[in-house]
């Protein structure tokens, strides 16, 4: 028995209804923020969102910016969310202040820092439940220009940032993280910035030998292997047709790339890492347009899903913001070079990023929060990376 036209129409309407109720999914599966409990998130995001209403009216009055600064100062200032505060510090710099006028640096070191267990002893560090990735807060403080002799009071004792860096060295266990790409980048930055290549070996709190140069090499191999399908597509001059393993790295592998650029700049260049990093940067420049094209197709197929425009904006902002950071660092410190054509593609991506930040500035982030709380936090954090890249250059 055949299906009547009315039945086909009804089935089509039901399919469209289900699609409209089904939420679109992220293009990049791994994000760089922790998953808070519902109570923790509601306390923090409520304060952040309340702080944002006045500024949005100001933005609509014509004060929108294209570097993300207004978004950061509006949404990343609530002490209830240390992760957002740390990202605000990354976007604005070490003079960034949170609600109440307190410096973010002081808040993180005096209120968020804890003593972590380390083989029966203790070491200063930040809770993984808060920072999401080991040493994310420490590397952010270091990159913001906080010196190792910066002093603060913790648990009634006078400490320095050097004590936190020493704690990171003691807590670092290569056997547990060297094969985990989403646990490595932040530690690589913190450790290579505070450990000279001439003294790249030490013993951690468990009595285990650490060779930081070997860890850097393993991290680069992880990135190269995960990027291999995209390298083949780039060399063949064909578009991306599907996700590659590197898309499963945090923020599409941009954190790992930035960390390795930082390591090479710090002197962990090995015998050929600078040349290999040039290949990875070449790939990133290609991805600035190739990934965007894939995203268009990815979300075009999900146009009827709830929140698809928000997820698409989030994915593009993530790629371009983190990409801007990588290219700014690489060129500023002469880790690699760009051809004239690559410089043009970089400038085009920067212009697109600026327009996206202006667009986000004029939006009501409450819509993203109502759709997906994780998405909401991401669109707070990624402008911080974007502004860091835009101002680093």
N, C-alpha and C positions, 0 to 999 in steps of 0.2 A: 504494500500500500504506500503510495507516494505521500510526500509532505506538502501540505497546502501552502499557498503564498502567505496566508495569515499566520500559519505556524512558523514559517521562515522569518517573517517580520518579528514575531514574538520572541523567537530564539535569538535573533540579532539584538533586540532591545535588552533581553536578559543578559547577553554577553557584554554589551556596552555598560550595563548597570554594574555587573561584577567588576569590570575593568576599572570603572570610575571609583569603586570602593577599594580596589586593591592598590596599595601604596607602591609607588615606584621604588626601585632599590638603588643603592649607591653604585656608581661606576667603579670606584676604588673600594674594595671590601675592608681594607685595614686603615683605621684612622689613628691619629696621634693623641687622642684624649682618653681619659679613664672613664669607665662607666660608674657613675655615682648611684647611690641608692635614691629611690624616689624622694624620700624626705630631704636628703642633702641637696638634691638638684632643685627641688621646689623652693627651698630657702634661698639658695644662691640665685637662681634664675629670676625669682620674683623681685629680688632687690635690683638685679641688673636691668630687668625690663622696665621697672618703675623709673630707674634713672634714665632710661632711653627716651621716654615720651617727650620731654621738653626739647631734647636735642633734635629729635626728628622734626618737630615743628620748625626749629631753626633751619634745619637742612632744607625743608620744603620752602623756606623763605629765600632760598638761593645761596646757602652756605655749604652746599655739598662739596666734598673734596674728592680728589682722584688718587689719593695715596693711602686711604684707610685710616688716617689719624682720628677723624671724628668718630668713626665706628669704635675704635679701640678705647678712646676716652669715655665713651658712653657705656659700652657693654663689658669691658674687661676690668672693671674697677671694684667689683664686689669681693670682699675678703672671704666670703662664703665659698668661693670657687678659686682655690690656689692655682689650678691649671690655667684658668683664664687670666689671672693676674700675671703669671709667669710669661704668658704669651704677650700680654700688654707690655711687659718689660722688654721683650724682644722687639716689639714694634716701635716703641717710643724711645727706649734707652734707659740708662740706670737712674735717671731722675724721674722716671714714671711714678706717679702717686695714685693711691687707691682712694676709695671713699673715706672721707675724714681728713684727707691731706697727708696721710702717712706714706713714706717711701715704700715702694713695693719690695726693694732690696731688704729693708729692715724687717718688713712683715714676713717675708719668706724665711729669712735666717733666724729670726727670733721666735716666730710663732709656728712655722710649719716644719722646720728641721727637727729631727728626732735622733735618738741614739738607737741604732739598729743592732740586732744580735749578730755576732760574727765569731763563730766557733767558741762560744763560751765567754767571749769578751764583748765589747761594744765599739761601734764605729759611727761617726756622724754621717747622716744621710737623710734622704727624703723618702717618705713612705711610697711604695710603688702604687698603692691604691689611689694616690693623689697625683703623682707625676706621670703615671701610665707607662713610661719607659725609663729604665735605669739611667740615672745621671742627666735626665732632661733638664731639671732645674739648675744643677751645677753648671752644665755647659752654657745655659742661658745667662747665668750670672757672669761667667767668664767672658762670653762674647759681648756682653753689655759693657765690658770694661771695668768690672769690679776687680780690684787687685787682690792678690793672694794674701796680702797683709791687712786687708780690710777687717777691722775688729768689730765684734758684737758680743752681746751677752746671751748665753744659752744655758738654761737650767742653772742659773746663778753663777756661771763661770764665764770668764773672759775668753773668747775663742776667736779664731780668724778663719777666713775662707780657705787658707792652706790646710787647716784641720779637716775641712770638708773634703778637700782634694785628697788628702791622705786617707780619709775614710773610704773614698771611692777606690783607691788603689788596693786597700785591704779587702774590700768586699768583692772585687772583680774576680770572677771565676771563668776563665776561657773555656774550660771543659763543658760548661753549662750553656754558654751563649754563642760560641764561635760559629755554630751551625744554625743559629736562629737570627735571620736577617732583621726581624723586627725588635730585637733586643740589643743590637750592636751600635747603631749610628751615634747615639747620644753619648755613650761611653767612649767611643773612638774620639769624638771631639774633645771631651773633657780630659781624657788621659793623654792624648797627643799634645794638647796645649800646655800641659803641666809636667810632661815627662820628656826630657831631652832624648833624641835618638841615640845619643852616646851611652845612655843608661836605660835602655828599653826593657831590661829584665829585672824582675823583683820577685819576692815571695809574698803571697797574699796571707790573709788571716788564718787560712786553713793549712798553711805550710806548702801550698801548691806553687809551682814555678809558673811565672807569667812572662811571656815574651811578646811585647806589644807589637813588634815588627811582624811577627808571624800572624798575629790577629788581624793586622791591617791587610796582609796579603790574602788571608782567607776571606775577608770581607769583600775584597775586590773580585775574587773569583766567584763568590756568590752572585754579585751583581752582574758580572759578565755572563755567567751561565743563564741567569734568569732573563737577561736581555737578548740572548742569542736570536730568538725568532724575529725580534724587531730589527736587529742588525741586518738579518737576511732580507727583510722587506725593504729596508732603506736602500741597501746596495742594489736590489733588483728594481728599484724605482716603482714599486707597487704599493698601494694603500694598505693600511692595517685592516685585517678582516676579523680579528678576534682578540680577546685578551691574551697577553703573554704572562709567564710566571712573574715578571717584574711588576706587573700591575697588582699583584697580591702583596708586594712589599708595602710597608706603611707609606701612605701618600704616593703610591705608584713608584716607589724606589728613589724619590727625590731626596729623602733624608739620608739614605745610604750614599748617594752621589755626593751630597754636600759634605758628609762626614769624611769621605775619602779625599775630596779636594782639600779639606782642612788638614787631614793627616799629611798629605804630600807637601802642602805649604809649610807644615811644621817640621819638615825634614825627613819624613818617612817615605822617601821616594823610591827606595829599592833600586834595582838596575834598569827597570823599564816602566815603572808605574806612571810616570808623567806622560809617556806616549800612550799608554793604555787608558789613562784618564782623558786624554784628548779624544780618543775614540768614543768614550762614554759621553763626553760633552757634545761631540758631533751628533750623537744619537739624540740627546736631549733637545738640541735645536730642531732636529727633524720632527721629534715628537710634539713640539709646540704647535705644529699644525696637524700632524698625522693623528695624534691622540684626540685633538678637537674634532676632526672629521669623524673619527670612530664614535666619539660621544654623541655627535649629532645623529648618527644612525642608531646608536644604542637607545637614546631617549625618543627619537622619532618613532621607533617601534613601540614605545610605551607612552605615547602622547596622551592616551586616555586615562592613564593611571593617576591616582591622586598625588599631587605634589611634584609631578614630573618637571615642571619648570624650575622649582626650587632645587631638586636634586641635580639637574643639569647645570645650574648656576654654581652650585657647590663644587661639582666635579671640575668644571673649567677654572674656577677660582683657585682650587687646590693645585691644579697643574701649573697654571701661569704664575701664581704667587710663589710657590716653592721653586719653580723654574727660574724666576727672576732672581731669587736668592742665590741659586747655584751659579748662574752666569755672572752675576755681579761679583761674587767672591772669586770666581775663577779668573776673571779678567782684571779685577782690581789688584790681585796678588800675583798676576802673571803665572798662574799655575798652568794654563793652556792659552792658546790664541784662537781668535775667530777670524774667518775670512770676511771680506767685504759683504758677500752674500749672506753669511751667517749673522753679521751685525745688522743687516737690514731686516732679517727675519726676527731677530731679537727685539729690535725697535718696534716692529709691527705687533709683536706679542705684548710688549710693555704698553703700547697704546690701547690694545684691547683690554688689558688688565685695568688700566685707568678708567675706561668706560664701565667696566663691570663693577668697580668699587663705587663709582658714582651711582650706578643703578642700585646697588645694595644699600647705599646711604639713604636713598629716598624710599626704601621699602619699610614695611612694618614687620620687624623680625618676630613679632608675636604670631604671625601666620606660620612661620617655620616651627616655632615652639609648639603650636597646637598640632602640627602635622607629625613632628618627630623631634623629640628632645635632643637626641644625639645630633641630628642635622642642625638644630638651632645652635648648639655649642660649636659645631664645626664652622659655621658661618661667622662666628665671633673670632675663632682662632686663626683662620686663614688670612684675613686682612692683616693680621700681625706679621705673618711671614711675608706677605706681599709688601708691606711698608718697609720691612727690614731690607728686602731686596731692592726696592726702589730708592731708598735713601743710602744704602751701602755703595751704590754706584756713584 
